[in-house]
């Protein structure tokens, strides 16, 4: 079907398979690096570009209608629902949907569009406002003295005010993005099967300008404890150095580096296991803004063997069988209850670390202690590979910029 939007008429592509589909967010960061390896970074986009890609595979006859639709509307605008976070809505009769809007600002926002559908009908609506006040008690005045006998009482209701009245039961709502086709459409025909690969660019005007909530802070930077997931049975890591090589191919050669030490790079793999997890991960991505904003992350692969017994305060007794990295200045402590704390190393000897603030825990309350590194993304492009509704995986290279 075709709907009218403030950007012009758009063709609604309601059937968007999630298996093998992807969503890519593209920030743009300018990174200035000094000879010593220090960085100054500038964000060049207020909001990321969003790219949606879908793979359709079915019998030729089934995809015939879609072929004709694509043929007729390749240069038109498209309205693409984000089915990965389609959510159930209460039964609605009117222009207001009762809803908990607290963590949906990146997807359902004032001025944006949504697809509300049941098994029998579909409605494309624009979100015109968030929340409303309803009267729960009318004001009553004395007709003779005009004195207020009963106060007016109102109550705030959270939800979406929409551009038209609807009457739906057992419906779902999906954010709707207004897009343009990015490129040509590739078709692969095998016997009786046809495969389409279709990629859409979301209009910049239809992307939200969203300020993510700041998480736990440590020394002025965000602190996260996202676990490291393997790629199969391994995890790729790399020590990278800046190197300039002078070689005339006729004699010897010279190399030199502007960095005092190499940078430590590794992949941050994540598996999204629910719609709420997907929304929470979006907050993490918006907070990072691609390569722009750094964050603390425990070095899970660099645990310290702490020999303390009993109460642990400001002094850690370190097993000297393990290499103590002289340049590292921070450690992270994971408690038995799963929470973390960060501490600065203020003094080092061959066997002992003095940390601040004090840990102040019994040894049996500590699950592990490891070094803590300051990281940023090493890419402005982050891609979700969807595995079904509310399930996806994503991988982004990170680089340690400070210790």
N, C-alpha and C positions, 0 to 999 in steps of 0.2 A: 504494500500500500504506500501511498504518497501523502505526506503531511506538510502543512505550512509552518515554517519556523521564522524567527526574526532574521535568519540568514538567507532565507529563500526556501523554496520547496525542496524537500528531502525525501529520498526513497528509504523506507524502513526495511532493513534486513533482519527480520525477527529470528530466523533460524541461524544461530552462530554456534557451531560445535566447539566444545572446549578441548576435547582430546586433540593433541598436536597443534593447538592454536597458541599464539604468543601475544604478550603485551610488552612493549618496550617504552621505557621512559628515558628521555634524552635531555640532560642538563648541558650547560656549557660553562666551563670554568677556565679562566686565564691564569696560568701558574707562572710566576716569576721566581727563578731560583738563583741564589747567590753562589759564589765559588765555594763557599763552605758547606753547601747543601741546604741552607735555610730557605724557607719559601714564604712568598707573599701571594695570596690567591684572591682573585676577584670573580664573583659570579656575574655572568653576562646575560642570564635569562632570569626573569622573575619567577617563571613557572616552567616545568619541563614540557617538552614536546612529547606527545603520546602517539604511538604507532601500534595498530592492531593488525594481526595477521591470522587468517583462517585457512584451514585446509578442508576442502569438501571432497568426499569420496562416496560415490553411489552409482547405481545403474544409470545408463545413458538416459533412459526414459524419465527417471526421477529427476535428473538434473536439467532436463530439457527446458522447463519453465524458467529456471534460474539463468540458463544461458541466454534466453531471449530478454530477460530483465536486465542482465549485465550489458548485453548488446545495445539496448535502447537507452541506458542511463549511465554509461561509463563516464561522461563528463559532468554529471549532475552531483549534487550533494547527497550524502547517505547518512542515515540515522542508525547507529549501531548500538545495540544494548550490551551492557557488560553483564552477561549471564553468570559470571564467576561469583558475583555477590548478590544475585537475585534473592530478595527477602520477602517473607510472607507479610502481608498487611492485614489489619483488622477489617472486617466487613464494613464497607463505606457507602453512605448515601448522602452525597453532597460534594462540596468543594474543599473539604478538610479531611486529612488522613491522620488519625492518632498514631504517633510513632515516636520511638526513642531516637532522636536525631544526634545524640551527643558525639558519636565518633564517625559520622558519615560525611563530614564536611568536604573531604576530598572527592566525593563522588556525587552526592545529592546536595545541591546548593541553590540559593536563590538566583534565578536567571537560567538555571540549567533545565534539561529535559529528562523525563523518565517515561518508561514503558510499563504500564500497568496491565496485566493480562490474566485471564482465567482460561479454562479449557475451551471456552466458547467465544471469547471476545478479547480485543486488544484496544487500549486507549493510550495515546501519546499526549502527555500533559507537560506544561511548563510549571516549575516550582516558583511561585510568586512571593512566598513569605514562609518564615519559620515560626511556629508557635502562634497561640492566640489566647486572649482572655475571654472567659465566659462568665456571665452573671449567675451566681448561685443563690443570691438573696437580693431581692429588689429593695430599693429605697422607698420608705413610706414616710410621708410628711403629714402633720396635722393640718387639715384643710382650713382651720381658722387662724392658727398662729404661724403656719409654715415651719413649725419646729420639726426636726427630724426625729421620728419615733423609732424607725428601724434603719440602721446603716446599710448602705450599699456594699455588698461583698462580691468580689470577683475571684476567679481562680485561673491560674495559668495552665494551659494544656500544651504539651509538647507535640509537635507533628508538622506536617507539610500542608500549607495552603496551595491549592493547585488552580490552574487556569480555567478549568471547566468542572461542572458537576458530573459525578459518575455514580453508578449504583452497581457495586460488585460484591461477590461472595467468594471466599477462598481464593483470593487473588495474590499475585506476587508483583513486586516492584523491582525494576532494574534501571540503573542509571543509563541514560541514552546520550551517546556522543555524536555530534554532527561532524562528519568526516568528508574527505575527498579521497578518491582512489589514488594511490601513490604512483603506480606505474602500470605497465601492461599486465594482462591477466594470462597466466600460463595454464594451458590445459594439457593433460596427459591422458591418452586413451589407451586402454588395455582391454582387448576383447570386448566385453560388455560393460566394462567399468570406465568411469571418467573421474579424473582428479583435477580440482581447481585449486590454485594458490592465489589468494586475494589479500592485498595489503592496503590498509587505510591509514591516512594521517588525520588525526583529530585537529579541527580548527583551533588555532591559538585562542580565539575569542571564546571558545566553549570550554576551555580548561580552567580549573579553579586556581586562584592565587591563594594558597593555603599556608598558614603559619603553624607548623607542628609544635606540639607542647614539648617543652624542655624536660628531659629525663633527669635522673640523679646526676649531680655534678661532683666533679673532683678537680680541684685547682683550676676552676674556670672552664673545664671541658666536660662533654657528655661522657658518662660511664655506662658501658654495656657489658654483659657477660654472655654473649651469644655463643653457644658451643660450636666447635669446629666439627663439621661433618665430612666424612671421607668421600672421595670420588671412587665408588666401588670399594676397593681394599686399600686405597692409598690417598694421600693428600699432597698435591703439588705445592712445593715451596721453592724459593729462589733467593740467593744472595746476589744482588745486582750492584755493580760499581759503575761510576762514571769514568770513562776512559778515553783519552785522546791519544791516538797512535800516529806517530810520524814515521813514514816508511817510504823511501825513494826507490825501493825495489832493486837497488844496485849494491848497497852495502848493509850496514847494520840498521837498526831501527830503535826508536825511543817511544816510551809510553809514559803518561803521567795522568793523575786523577786530581780533580778539584775537591773530592770528598775525603774526609779523614777515615771513614769506615764505610763499608757497603750498606746498602739498604736491604731490609728483610721483607720479602714479598710472599704472600700466600693467598689462597682462595678462601673466600668466606661463602661457603655453600649453605643454603637454607632450604628446608622443606616446609612448605605451607600446608597445614593440615586441617584448617577450618576457615570459614568466612571471616570470623573475628580475628584470627591470626593474620589473615591477608590484610585486613584493615589496620592492624597494629604494625605490620611490617611496612605498610605505606607511610605511616608516621615516621618510622625509622629512616626511610629513604628520603622523604621530604626534609627531615631534619639534617640529613647529610648534604643534600643539594649537589649530588654528584661528587666531584673531587674537592668541593669547597670547604666543608667543615670537618675537622678532625674529631676523633673520639678515642677514649681509653678502652682497651680490650685486654683481658688477661691472656698471657702466653701459656695456654694450656699445655703445650708441648715442652715447656721449660719449668718443670716443677722443682722446688727446692726440698731437699730431704732435711727436715728440721728435727733436731735431736732433743728439743725441750720436752720435759715431762712436767706434769702438774700445771701450775698457773703460768700463762704466757703474757708478759707485759710489754715492755719496750725492747727487750733483747731476744734475738733469735740465735740459737746455737746451730750452725750450719755444718752438715756432713762434708768434710773436705774431699771425700771421694768424688764429689760432683764439682764441676768447674764453676767457680764463682766469677760471673762476668763483671769486670771492674766498672764498666761504663753505665750499668743499669742503676737507676735511682729510685725505682718504685716496685712495690710488691702488692699482690692482691690476695686476700684471705677468703677462702670459701668455708662457710660454716656448715655444720651438720644439717641445719634447717634449710639450706639452699641459698641463703642470702650471702652477699659479698660485702667486703669493705676494702678500701684502698689506703695504703700507707707509704710514706716517703722514707727512704733509707737515708738517715742523717749521718751515720758513721759506719765504717767497715773495718774489720780486721780479717785475718786469715780464717777465723772460725766463727766470728760473730757479726750480726747486723744489729744496729740500733735503729728503731723505726719510730716514726711519729705520724699520727697519734698512736698511743699505746693500743695494743690488740685487746688486752684485758679479757682473756678467755681461758678456760681450762683446756688442756691439750685435747681431751676427748670430745670437745665441742668444735674442733677444727677438722674439716675434712681434708683440705689441701692448701698449700701456699705456693704461689708461683709468681714469676716476674709479671710486671704490668707494662704494656707498651702503648704509645700514642700513635694511632693509625689514621689514615684517610683512605677513601676509595681511590683506586688508580685508574678509574674509568668514569666517564660521565654518562655512559649507557648502561642501563640495568634492565634485564629482560626476564619476564616470568614465562615459564613453560608450563602450561596448564595440563593437569592430569585428571580433570573432572571438576565438578562444582565444589568450590572451596578448597581445592587441592592444587598445588603448584610447586615448582622448584625453581630456584634462582641461584646464580653464582656470580660473584663479582670479585675482582682482584683487589686486594688491599696492600698498602705499603706502609711500613713503620717509618715515621718521620722524626721521632724523638724517643729517647729512652728515659 
